[in-house]
Amino acid sequence: MSNILSGKVALVTGSSRGIGRHIAIEMAKEGASIAINYLKDDNGAKETLELLNNEGIYAKAYKVDIRNFNDAKAMVEDVVNHFGKIDILVNNAGISKIGLFMDQCELDYNETFNSNFKSVFNCTNAAVRYMIERKTGCIINISSIWGNVGASCEVLYSASKGAINSFTKALGKELAPSNIRVNAISPGVIDTKMNSMFSEENIKNMEEEIPMMRFGRSDEIGKLAAFLASDNASYITSQIITADGGMI
């Protein structure tokens, strides 16, 4: 165990399953204490906590709707009070909506942007205050390759992730003098429940579009996040790191 995050405290949003869970696990393996956030999946959150405890890591779960500014602020405040500080914030929570743009309505817009971008604003706005006080910190936003290039039938999702990319680049520059790094990870197609809706034929077709001929794994994104949060990435900020098997 290399423990590149030993002594660090990380808050990972949307970590009851999928990429968020694996980010929490990989950071725990590297020695970080973990605050996990989720909205609905009590059983998934419990499983994540058990997996972290099996690594000998102290962790606490927060069932909080981070689309609400004050609730997100209160959660971050509790993390700081409970763990003593916050070193790492991973903004992972989000949703995906697939369908023709002309069929979508204001409700779809609000749901997508509140879940995917407003939550990032809320948590980051709360955490940055504590990081600036200590002149140290790392923020990692989970974007998507569709935030880089756009995807047909995922217009709102692509736009919300594009907002995350611009937010990352701008905030990284603003916070760099305070020794706070801000980066984003843009995963390609990852083998998660979010992609379980596709048929075997669709999956095979998608795999053929990826030069590495396979979907990515959540633990691969988790390992990348752990690296970006560590001092090994101390000169990397305002970057969108794409992990897509060469797809774009």
Buried (B, 14 or more C-beta within 10 A) or exposed (E): EEEBBEEBBBBBBBBBBBBBBBBBBBBBBBBBBBBBBBBEBEEBBEBBBEBBEEBEBBBBBBBBBBBBBEBBBBBBBBBBEEBEBBBBBBBBBBBBBEEEEEEBEEEBBEBBBBBBBBBBBBBBEBBBBBBBEEEBBBBBBBBBBBBBEBBEEBBBBBBBBBBBBEBBBEBBEEBEEBBBBBBBBBBBBBBBEBBEEEEEEEBEEBBEEBEEEEBBBBBBBBBBBBBBBBEEBEEBBBBBBBBBBEBE
